Structures are given as structure tokens and as C-alpha cells.
Amino acid sequence: MGAGSILKILTFLVGLLISLLLKESLDRYKKCLSAMIEFQEEYIALWYHVQMTLARKPPAQRIIASIHMACFGLSLMRYLMNKAELEIVPIKQMVQPEFQHCAIFDESGAYASIVSNPAYSELILVSWLKTCGILNGELRKRVEEMRTKLRVLLTTQCVKSPNTSAVLLRMTTHIFLLLVPVCVSHMPTRVFMPVIAVVLLTLLTLAEELEDPFGTDRHDLPWMVLLANITCCTFSKKTRPHIDEAIDFLNKLCLHSRWDEDQARSVLGDRIVFDRFTGNKYDTGTVHIRLYLTLPKLCGLDVVGRPGEKVPDIIIDWPTNDAKLMPGMPSGAEANRRQAPVAVRTRDRPQAKAASRHASLPSSLRRGSDPIASIGAGTAAAPPMALARSAAKAASPAGR
């Protein structure tokens, strides 16, 4: 077999493999984008349906429901940031200013895990819907639809093709580019070899970027911007005066499982029951305060997995001293029975890989830098939309 036949075979293989890899990457990109948009639309529809169901209820019920919905959106964003190996921004810099003093967004205790994984934040969201007595058949169906869309989104983000095909294709391409100048005597072909190399390597790089669209590269999905739309809300003029009152009541409820009955009736309305719930329906329209999943109840849940287990998720682990407890929690013997879990990162990455990944990130997302400083000085915190736009701008060629 002559050199010309070998080059023809290599040319056919390189063209075929590059086209297949690029098609596979484009299909994955479209699948991820479709899953992201479908989840966003379903989540917004669920949020509006909850607001409409609580339209005739006291404003505090809608405010607390919005807090839990925003917590769910933030937990999903932080979960995807952790999966993409990006530096996770402190929650106080991501939550909107009205919610910053809410105990749910405190990273010093059990709620650090709640705001870092949508599987945990969904627990307290559903518990509040049950507490308000609005979890009827239609709302339950919408929650199931949202959960299905979320499962599809997380599956498309986690399931990736192995890098074997990309490595083999790069090796084949380099062999082809090295053999052409040696085996071809045609001078125009040798002259245009740099142009051919640039085209082939550019297509390979583009296919590899599109294959993992959850990042901050130029051709990645704008997932930060899309998720930033579901992590905050704008309150009406009639609702805004009740925000502080609702958050103060929620802090006492979720941290200590304590409440004043007169204050509870003033905040949540007269249709409220303080006794233990004994029914099996959650659509009566009556508030059953004991149904809410408070911090002591969270501490009583059994954790899936062993403490310190090397899994790539954020799990709940148990501290060994009182210094890690949530502010306001009891100490001593009582604390030993009700210690608050804290978020533990169990991903075990090689140091060289982490350093390389960290060096390739935009300056606004590197460890130790203030991602809000690139947005503007003089503000105590920035909303997630501004943070996402800043990250996208920093990741663009003009911002690098």
C-alpha cells in the first residue's frame, strides 16, 4: 500500500470522526439547553401557581413561600457550580437583600446543606406547602412535573461521554497532520497545511467545549443567567411592609420550633392549628404549624451515606463540638441530642487538577477573590443576576 492510499484513508477517518464527535457534542448541547429551559419554565409556573393559591391568604404566607422557592433555585445553582468545579460564592452574596437575615440562608449550620443541594431544599419547600394547607391535587401535580424536569436536567449534566474518543481523535489528527508534509510532494498541499491544521484543531476544540456545556467557557450554556431568574423575586407594594415581620417569625419557627400563638395568628391568619396534625390531607386551607420541617426535625433525620464518605456530593455530616452549632441552639447535654449538621465537601480532587482548573477560571471566580468587586463598589451584596452577568462577561474573550 502506497503513501497516497494511506493518506486517503487517514483523511477519510479524520473527517468522519470529527463530524461524528461534533454532531454528538451539538446534540448534547441542545439536550442540556432544552432541559434547562424546560425546568426554568416549569419552575416559574409552579411559583406563580403557589402565589395564586395563596392570593387570599395573609401576605406572610406568600413571603415565606417565596423564600423557600428562592432557596430551591439558589441550591440548584450552587449544586451545579460544585459539579462544574467552580468556586462556590458565599450565599450572602447570592441571595437578594430582603432575605439576607433569614436563617435559611445561613451557612454556619444545618442550612448550609439545604442551600447547596436541591434534594434538601425541596424537603422544606414541600413541608411549607403542607403547612399552609394548599398542597392539593393540582399543586402536587405541578411539583411532580418540576421534579421530573429537575431530574432530567441533573441527569443531562452528570451523564457525559468518555474522553477516550476525543483522545483517539486528537491522536489520529496529529498523525495525519505530521504525515501529509512528509508523504505529499505537491507544493500547494504543503503550503496550505497550516490552514488545514487550524481548521481541524478548531473543530476539535469546539466539539470538546460543547460536550460539557456547564462551565464558564465562551461556548458554554448561559446557565448562570437562566438560573438567576428563579433565585429572586420582586415584591409588590402591598407585600413589602410585611417582609421583616414574616422573616422574624420564620427564624423563630425554623430554628427553635417555638412560636407565640398570638403572633402566629397575627402573621399567618386566624385559620391556624397548633395541635399535632392527625389527618392525611394537606389541602384544607388551614395552617398546621407543626407540619413544618424545622431545624430540630432536620437534625432528627437519618442521613443517607456515612460521614466523611468520598462521594462527589455535598452531604450532611455531624459536628463534634458545640462551636459548630447553629446560633441559638442549646448546648451541653441537650446539644448532644440535637446537634446541627454542617455542609461537608467530600469531593477528593488531585491538587494538580484543582490548581490547573483554578488557574483557567476567570479572575472573578478564583479562590480568594471577591466576585462582587467586579460588579461595582459600594454595594453590600449583589443579586444572582448581576453575579451571573459578571461571570459571563469575565469568561468572554473581551473580559479575559
N, C-alpha and C positions, 0 to 999 in steps of 0.2 A: 504494500500500500504506500503510495507516494505522499509527499508532504502536502500537495494540494488537496488530496482526499481527506487527510487528517484535519486540515484547516476547515474544510467544508463541514465535516461532522461536528467540530467544535463550534463553528458558527451557528449551526442549527441547534445544538444543545444549549448554548448560551442564550440565544434568542427565545427558545421555548421555555427554559427555566425562569428567565427574568419575567416573561409575560405571565407565567403561572404564579410566581411569587407576588407580582404587582396586583394581579387580579384577586388573589387571596387577601392581600392587605387591604385593598379597597373594599372588598366585601365585609371584612371585619370592621373597618372604619364606619361604613354605613350602618352595620348592625349595632355598633355601640352608640352612634349618634341617634338612631331610631329608638333604642331603648332609653336613652337619656331624655329625649323629648317626650316620649310616651309617659315615662314616670313623672316628669315635671307637670304635664297637663293633668294627669290623674291626681297628683298630689294637690294641685291648686283647686281642682274641682272638689276634692274632699274637704279642703279648708273652707271653701265658700259654703259647702253644704252644712258643715258644722256651725258656721256663723249664722246661716239662715235658720237652722234648728233652734239656736239659742237667741234668736232675734227678740223674742218676747220675755226673755229671762233678764235678770239683773246684769248690768254691764260687767261685773266682776267675773261672772262665769265665762263670758266671751273672752275677756282678757286672759284669764288663766288657760283657756283652751288655746289661744294664740301663742302663749308662752310655750306650751307643750308642742305645738306644731312647729314653731321656730326651733325648738330644741331638737326635734327629729331631723329637720333639714340640716342643722349645724352638725349633728352627729354623723350624718351621711357624708358631708363634705370632709370632715376630719378623718373619717374612716378611709375615704378614697385617697386623701393626702398621705395617710400612713401606708396604704397599699402601694402608692406610687413612689414611696421612699422620699417624700418631700418633708421638709421641716414643718412640724405642726405648729401653727400660730397659737398663742395663748387665747383661751376662749373669751377673755375680757376684751380682746382686740377685735373679735369677730361678731360678738353679739351687739345688737342695737343699744343705744344709750339708755332707753327706758327699762331694759331688762338687766342691766349690769349688777344691780344689787339684789337680784333674785338668787336664792340659794341653789336652784337647779343648775345655774351656770357657774358654780364654784368648783374649781379643780382641786381643792385641798382634801377632798374626802371621797365618799362613795359616788358622788355625781360626776367625778372625773371620768369614770367608766360610762356613765349614762350619756355624756355629751361626746363620746368617742366611738360609739358603736350604735347603729340604728336598731339592732336587735334589742338593746337595753332600753333605749329611749321610747321604743314602741310600747314597752310594758307600762310606763307611767302615763303615756298618752291614752291608751285604751282604758286604763284604770280611771282616768278623769272623765272620760266619756260615760263610763258606767256610773261614776259618782253623780254626774249631772242627770242621770236617768234618761238619756237621749239615744242610747245605743239600740235603735230599732232595727227592723229588718233591712231597710234601705241603706241606712248608715253602715250597718255591718257589711253589707254587700260592697259598698264603696271602700271600706277598709280592706276587705279581701282583695279587691281589684288593685288597690295601691300596693298591697303586699306582694301580689303577683308581679306587678311591674318592677318593684324593687328587686325581687328575686331574679328577674331576667337581667336587670341592669348589673347586679353584682356578679351574676354568672358570666356575662359577656366580658366583664372587667377581669375576672380571675382566670378564665379559660383562655390560654394562649397556645399558639403553635410552638413546637420546639425549635430551638435555634439551629438544629442540625442542617435543615435545608438551606438556610441563609449562609452558613459557614461553607457548605459544599459548593454553593453557587458562587460565592466570592472566590474560592479556590479555583474553580473552573474558569471563571472570568479572567483571573490573573494569569493562569496558564495560557489562555487564548491570546491575551494581550502581549505576553512575552514571546510566543511562538510566531506571531504574524510578522514582526520585523525580520526575524531570522529566516523564515521559510519562504517569504514572498520577495521576489526580485523586482516587482513592479513598483517604480519610484512613487507615483501618486498615492498608492496604498500606504507606503511608509510615511509619506508626508502627512496624510490625514489620520494616522494612528492616534495622535494625542486627542483629536476631536472625538474619535470613536471611544477612546478610554474615558473621556469626561462624560459622555452621554451614558455609557453603560454604568459607570460608578455612581452617577447621579440617580439613575433609576433604581439601583440597588439601595442607596441611602434613603431615598424617598419611600421605598417599599418597607424598609425596616422601621422608619418613623411611623408610618401609617399602621403598622402591625400592632403597636402599643400606643393607642391614642390618648391614654390618660397620663398626661405629663405636662410639661411647660415648653415643649419644642414648638417650632413655628407651625408645623402641620398637625399638631395635636388638636383634640377637641377643645372647644371653649367651655369645658365642664365647670370651671370655677364660676364663670359668668352665669351659666344656666342655673347652677345650684344656688348662687347668691340671691336669685329672685325668690326663692322659697325659704329663706332663712330670716326674713324680717317682714314686718307688716307696718302699715300706716293707719293709725287710729283716727277715728272721727272726732269732731269737736265735742260731741256728747259723751264719748267714751273716755277721752283723755283725762278728765278730772278724777276718774276712779282708778287710775293705774297704780298709784302708790298704795292706796288702801288695799287693793286686791293682792299686790305683791307682798305686803306686810302680813296679810292673813295667810297667804300661801307659804311663806317662810316658816311661820309657827306651825302650820299643819304638817309640812313635809319633813321638817327637822325633828320635831318632838312628838308628833301625833297628839298635840294639845290644841284646844280651841276654847274660846269663850262663846257660850251659846248665844248671848245677845249680840255679840259682834258677828257671829256666823250668820244669824238671821238678817242683820243689817247689810252684810256684804253679799250673801248668796240668796237672800229672799226668805220668805216665810215658809215655803214648801220644802222643809228640810227635816230630816230624821237623824237623831243622834244615837239611837239604839243599834244593836247589832243587826245586820241585814240577814234575813232568813228566807227571802224569796228567790226566784230563779229567773226573773225578768228584769231587764235594765232599761226599759222604755216607758216607765211610768211617769216621767217628768218630775219626780220628786228627788231631791238631793239626799243621798245616803252618804254621809261624810265618812263613815268607817270603811267604805269600799275603796278609798284612795290608797294607793301604794306609797306609803310614807317611808322615811329613812329607816326606822326600826323594823318595818316589814321587809325592806330590801336587805337589811343585814340578816334577816332570818331565812333568806332564800339559799338553797343549796346551789353551789357554783359548779357549772359543767367544766370538768377538767381538774387537774391537780395544780396547786400553787407552784409557780415557777416553771411550769411545763413549757418547753420550747416550741410554741406554736406561733404562727405569724399573725395572730390576732391580739387585740387588747382584751385581757380578761380581768376579772375581779379577783384580787388577792387580799389576804387578811394581814393587817399590820400587827406588830408585836409589842407596841408601846402606846401610851396614851397621847404622845406628841402628834401622832398621825390622825387623831380623831377629828371629826367634824366640829367646828366651833359650836359650843352649846351642848355637846353630847356629854353624858355623865362619865365620870372617871372611876378608877378603882375597881372594886368587885363587880359593880353594875356594868362598867365599861367592858369588862372581860366577856360579859354575856352579850353585849350589843355593840361590838366594835364595828366601825365603819370601814368598808372596803375601799381600797385606793386603786387607781389605774396603774397597771404594770405593763411595760412594753416587753414582750417576750421574743421579739424578733432578734435572732442572733446572726448578725451580718459580719463578714470579714472586714477588718479595718481598712484594708487597701481598697475594697469595693466602695465602702462608705465614703472614704476620702475622695475617691475619683468622682463619685456621684455628687458629693458636696461641692467639689470644685467646678463641676459643669453646670450647677444651678445658677440662676440669676442672682445678682448681689442682694436683691430684696428678700430672697428666700433662704439665704445661707444662715447657718447656725451662728448665733451671736449678734446678728444684725437686726435692726428694728424695721420690720416690713412696713410700718406705718409712716416712717420718716420720709419715704419716697413719695407718699401721697400728699403730705403737706404738714407743716409745723403748726403748733398752736391748738391742736385738737387732742382731746383725751383719748378718744378711740374712734376707729373708722368702721363703717358698716361693711359687711362682707362684699357688697357690690364694688365699693371703692377698692377694697383689697384685691378682688379678683381682677379688676381692670388694671391695677398697678402691676400685678404679677404677669398678666398677659402682655402689657407694654414692655416690661423688663425682659420677657422672653423673646420679643420680636428682634429682628436684626438691628433695627434702629436703636433699641434700648440696650443692646449688649455692648 
